Amino acid sequence: MKVIRVPESLDEILSYLDGDSLDEKLVQLVASDLTRRLQVCSDRIVAFEAKYGMEFADFARAWEVGEIPSPSSHQSEADYMEWESLVDEAALLRTQLRKVGQASATPRS
């Protein structure tokens, strides 16, 4: 078990968070942050899907076969890299959220 020092200045703030123990409050905070980050990521992915009218996997296939107009333009390349990164980040965040869910379901001894 790791020991976490919590600044006294946070004691009152922590009392307002959901959870009966500090462990439960920490899990809630981590889950909340991961969820917020996933929402930001998902919103950006949706913007790319609207811009190109397809999901990233379809965009990547179209890119490979030359169906994307001006694939070597700075904007297209930048969009490809950012969109791919967002898809990877969203997958990582979902995995982390599952781990947080498992951690909260596992009793501590």
N, C-alpha and C positions, 0 to 999 in steps of 0.2 A: 504494500500500500504506500502510495506517495503522500507526503504531507504538503499541503498548500497553505501558505500564509495569506490571510485575507486582511487587508488594511482595515483598521478600526473605522475609518471614514466610510467604509462600505456596509458596516453592520446594519444601519437603519435601512439602507436601500435594499439589502438582501432580505430583510424581513417582509418586504412587499412582494417578493417573487413567489411563484407557486413552488410547492415542495415542502416536505416536513423536515428534511435534513439538508445540510450543506451539499451533500452528494446529489440529492434530487434537484436542488436549485442549480447546481453546476450543469447537470445533464440538461435541464430545461434551457439554460442560457446557451449552451453549445448547440442544441437542437434548433433554437430560435435563430441563432446566427447563421447556421448552415441553411436553414429554410429561407431566410432573407437573401442570402447569397445565391441560392438556387433560383429564386424568383427573379432576381436581377439578370442572371445568366439566361434564364428561359425567355424573359422579355426581349433580350437582345437577339436570341435565336429566332423568335417569332418575327422580329423586324427583318431579318435576313430572308426568312421564308416568304414573307410578304413581298420583299423587293424582287426576289427571283422566282416566286411562284412555285417553289418546291422545297422539299427537305434537303438537308445537307448531303445525305447519301446519294440522292438523285443528282444534285448539283455536282458532286465529285465525279460521278459516272459521266455526266454530260461534259464536264471539263476534260476528262480523259479522252473522249471521242471527238472533241472539237466542236461541240454544239453550243458552247458558251461564246457569245460575241466578244471579241477583243479579250481573249483569256490572258494575254500577256500585258494588258494595260495595268498601270499601277493600282487603280481602284479594284479591278477584278482580282488581282493577286492579293491585295490587302484584305479584301472581303473573304477570300478563300481561307487565308491563314487565320483571320480572326474568328470566322464561323467555325472552322475545324477546332480551334482552341476552345471555343465556347461549348461545343458538343462534348469534347473530352472533359472539360471542367464540370459540366452538368452531370456526366456519368460518375465522376469522382465524388461530387457532392451527394449524389443519391446513395452511393456506397457508404459514405461517411454517415449519412443519416440512418441507414440501416444498422450500422454498427452502434450508433447512439441508442437506437431503439432496443437493440439486443443488450446493451450495457444497462439500460434502465430496467430491463426485465430480469436481469441476473441479480439475485440477492447477494449482498456483500457480507462477508463474515468478519 
